[in-house]
Amino acid sequence: MYKNESNNRRLALLDSLRGITLISMILYHACWDAVYIIGADWSWYRSRSGFIWQQSICWTFILLSGFCIPFSKRLLRRGLTVFGAGALVMLVTNLVLPEDRVIFGVLTLIGSCMLLMIPVRAVSGNGSGQAGIKLLIFAALFIFCRDINSGVVGTGLLHRILPVIPHITAALPETLYRNLFTAYLGFPPPSFYSTDYFSLIPWAFLYLCGYELHRIAREKGVLASQVFKKEIRPLSFLGRNSLTIYLLHQPVLYGLVLLIQCGNLRNPAK
């Protein structure tokens, strides 16, 4: 539940936006299952268009989560809950689907960021405090560090989205990439593998962008706009229950994949 501090009215638009993104994520994961489990030959999914689709989902989720931090009154409890959900996903996937295991997925990231925001919010307070400058700095750090998991920093993200931008990179020392802890930070060792991986660096910078966007919106009076009180009820319902739906959607999708595979085995193509 997100409320405007000035009039205590619900900002339902944020729930609706999260609901839209949740639907997009479910469709994207359904396509992933079709391509990598069933074997669908969809070249577009591996193209730049597929990459931009995937990025739009995770960017929106992470930005929205950071944007909503000032609304949170029980941040410690929420952070531990989301982090615990991420740990549950890691445990279950490693035991049941080791070939598609998730280590340090998006829930672990968001839970970690929530917990880290407790001291950050205490230091920054409620004022805007050069939020615009901080937003630019965090955005630049995110873009520059986007490919840190692959051992480099530079303009790789911008080049993938807009090929006309030069691809300029600098390699990082291999000694940084050692173990699971360094992987959690953003420096995975060569043996590390996860189907859903969001390390603190660079994604915490994007989370902080969402936090600074909120501070700018509040300073400019944007949050008082009636637009933020509009909602599409089915989407808002999804947004308000996003954690539960996130935890359930992949088991449901895997169940559908198994049904399709069983059907193909019983009725092989001639």
C-alpha positions in Angstrom: 0.0 0.0 0.0 1.4 3.3 -1.1 0.1 6.6 0.4 0.8 10.2 -0.2 2.2 11.6 3.0 0.4 14.9 2.6 -3.2 13.6 2.4 -2.8 9.9 3.4 -4.6 8.8 0.2 -3.6 5.7 -1.6 -1.4 6.1 -4.7 -3.2 3.3 -6.6 -1.3 3.9 -9.9 1.8 2.4 -8.4 0.0 -0.9 -7.8 -1.4 -0.8 -11.3 2.1 -0.2 -12.8 3.5 -3.1 -10.8 0.6 -5.3 -12.0 1.3 -4.5 -15.7 5.0 -5.3 -15.1 4.0 -8.6 -13.4 2.0 -9.7 -16.4 4.9 -8.8 -18.7 7.3 -10.8 -16.5 5.0 -13.9 -16.5 4.8 -13.7 -20.3 8.5 -13.3 -20.6 9.2 -16.3 -18.4 6.6 -18.3 -20.3 8.6 -17.6 -23.5 11.8 -18.6 -21.7 10.3 -21.9 -20.8 9.1 -22.4 -24.4 12.5 -21.6 -25.8 14.9 -23.3 -23.4 12.8 -26.2 -22.1 10.4 -27.1 -24.9 12.8 -26.0 -27.6 10.7 -23.4 -29.5 12.7 -21.8 -32.3 12.1 -18.2 -31.6 15.1 -16.2 -32.7 13.5 -12.9 -31.8 13.5 -13.9 -28.1 17.4 -14.0 -28.2 17.6 -10.8 -30.2 18.0 -7.1 -29.1 14.2 -6.9 -28.9 14.0 -9.7 -26.4 16.9 -8.2 -24.4 15.1 -4.8 -24.2 11.8 -6.6 -23.2 13.7 -8.4 -20.4 15.4 -5.2 -19.2 12.1 -3.2 -19.2 10.7 -5.7 -16.7 13.5 -5.8 -14.2 14.2 -2.0 -14.5 10.5 -1.2 -13.7 10.3 -3.6 -10.8 13.6 -2.3 -9.2 12.8 1.4 -9.9 9.3 1.0 -8.4 10.6 -0.7 -5.3 13.1 2.1 -4.8 10.5 4.7 -5.5 8.2 3.2 -2.8 10.8 3.1 0.0 9.7 6.4 1.5 6.2 4.9 2.0 7.5 2.0 4.0 7.0 2.1 7.8 8.1 -1.4 8.5 11.2 -1.6 6.2 13.1 -4.0 8.4 10.3 -6.6 8.4 9.5 -6.1 4.7 13.2 -6.4 3.8 13.7 -9.6 5.8 10.5 -11.0 4.3 11.5 -10.4 0.7 15.1 -11.5 1.4 13.7 -14.7 3.0 11.5 -15.3 -0.1 14.6 -15.0 -2.3 16.5 -17.5 0.0 13.5 -19.9 -0.4 13.7 -19.6 -4.2 17.4 -20.4 -4.1 16.8 -23.4 -1.8 13.9 -24.9 -3.8 15.5 -24.4 -7.3 18.8 -25.9 -6.1 17.1 -29.0 -4.8 14.4 -29.5 -7.4 15.8 -27.9 -10.6 19.6 -27.6 -10.2 20.0 -27.2 -13.9 17.7 -24.1 -13.7 18.8 -22.9 -10.3 18.4 -19.4 -9.1 21.2 -17.9 -6.9 20.9 -14.2 -5.9 17.8 -13.6 -7.9 15.7 -10.4 -8.0 14.0 -11.1 -4.6 17.4 -11.4 -2.9 18.4 -8.1 -4.5 15.3 -6.2 -3.5 15.3 -7.6 0.0 19.0 -6.6 0.4 18.3 -3.1 -1.0 15.4 -2.7 1.5 17.7 -3.5 4.4 20.5 -1.3 3.1 18.0 1.6 2.7 17.4 1.6 6.5 20.6 3.5 7.2 20.5 5.4 3.9 17.1 6.7 4.7 18.1 7.6 8.2 21.1 9.7 6.9 19.3 11.3 3.9 16.1 12.2 5.9 13.0 13.5 4.2 14.4 16.5 2.3 15.2 16.4 -1.4 18.9 17.3 -0.8 20.1 17.6 -4.4 18.1 14.6 -5.4 18.5 15.5 -9.1 22.3 15.4 -8.9 22.2 12.1 -7.0 19.8 10.6 -9.5 22.3 11.5 -12.4 25.2 10.0 -10.4 23.4 6.8 -9.6 22.1 6.4 -13.2 25.7 6.9 -14.5 27.1 4.4 -12.1 24.4 1.8 -13.1 25.1 2.2 -16.8 28.9 2.2 -16.3 28.8 -0.9 -14.1 26.1 -2.8 -15.9 28.5 -5.4 -17.3 30.5 -5.8 -14.1 29.3 -9.4 -13.8 31.2 -10.2 -17.0 34.4 -8.6 -15.8 34.2 -5.2 -17.5 32.8 -1.7 -17.0 31.9 0.7 -19.8 29.3 1.5 -22.3 28.1 -2.0 -23.1 24.5 -1.5 -22.0 24.1 1.7 -24.1 25.7 -0.1 -27.1 23.3 -3.1 -26.8 20.3 -0.7 -26.8 21.6 1.8 -29.3 24.3 0.1 -31.5 25.4 3.5 -32.8 27.0 4.2 -29.4 30.6 3.0 -29.3 31.3 -0.1 -27.2 34.0 1.1 -24.8 35.0 -1.2 -21.9 37.8 -1.7 -19.4 38.6 -5.0 -17.8 38.5 -5.5 -14.0 41.0 -7.7 -12.1 40.2 -11.4 -12.2 41.1 -11.6 -8.5 37.8 -9.8 -7.7 35.8 -12.8 -9.0 36.4 -15.4 -6.3 33.4 -17.0 -4.5 29.7 -16.8 -3.6 30.1 -13.7 -1.5 31.9 -11.8 -4.3 29.1 -13.0 -6.6 26.5 -11.5 -4.3 28.3 -8.2 -4.6 28.7 -8.4 -8.4 31.8 -10.4 -9.0 30.9 -14.0 -9.8 33.6 -16.7 -10.2 33.9 -18.6 -13.5 32.0 -21.6 -12.1 29.0 -19.5 -11.0 25.7 -20.2 -12.7 22.2 -18.8 -12.1 19.1 -18.4 -14.4 18.1 -15.3 -12.5 21.0 -13.2 -11.2 20.8 -9.7 -9.8 23.9 -8.7 -7.8 24.1 -5.6 -5.6 26.4 -4.0 -8.1 25.1 -2.6 -10.5 21.4 -3.1 -9.5 21.5 -1.2 -6.2 22.4 1.9 -8.2 19.1 1.5 -10.1 17.2 1.0 -6.9 18.7 4.2 -5.6 17.6 6.0 -8.8 14.0 5.0 -7.9 14.5 6.4 -4.4 15.8 9.7 -5.7 13.0 9.9 -8.3 10.5 9.7 -5.4 12.2 12.6 -3.6 12.1 14.7 -6.8 8.4 13.9 -7.4 7.5 14.8 -3.9 9.5 18.1 -4.1 7.7 19.0 -7.4 4.3 18.1 -6.0 3.8 15.3 -8.5 2.6 12.9 -5.9 -0.4 15.1 -5.1 -1.6 14.7 -8.7 -4.9 12.9 -9.2 -3.1 10.7 -11.8 -1.5 8.8 -8.9 -4.8 7.9 -7.5 -6.1 6.3 -10.6 -6.2 2.6 -10.8 -7.2 -0.4 -12.9 -8.5 -2.8 -10.3 -7.4 -6.1 -11.7 -3.9 -4.8 -12.3 -3.8 -3.2 -8.8 -4.8 -6.5 -7.3 -1.9 -8.1 -9.0 0.4 -5.3 -7.9 -0.6 -5.6 -4.3 0.1 -9.3 -4.3 3.2 -9.3 -6.4 5.4 -11.2 -4.0 2.9 -14.1 -3.8 2.3 -14.2 -7.5 6.0 -14.1 -8.2 6.6 -17.1 -6.0 3.8 -19.1 -7.6 4.1 -18.2 -11.3 7.1 -20.3 -12.1 5.8 -23.5 -10.5 2.6 -23.0 -12.5 4.5 -22.4 -15.7 6.8 -25.5 -15.1 3.6 -27.5 -14.6 2.2 -26.4 -17.9 5.6 -27.2 -19.6 5.5 -30.7 -18.1 1.9 -31.2 -19.4 3.0 -30.0 -22.9 6.0 -32.3 -22.9 3.9 -35.3 -21.7 1.4 -34.5 -24.5 4.2 -34.4 -27.1 5.5 -37.8 -25.8 2.1 -39.4 -26.1 1.4 -37.8 -29.5 4.8 -37.5 -31.3 4.9 -35.6 -34.5 4.9 -37.9 -37.5 
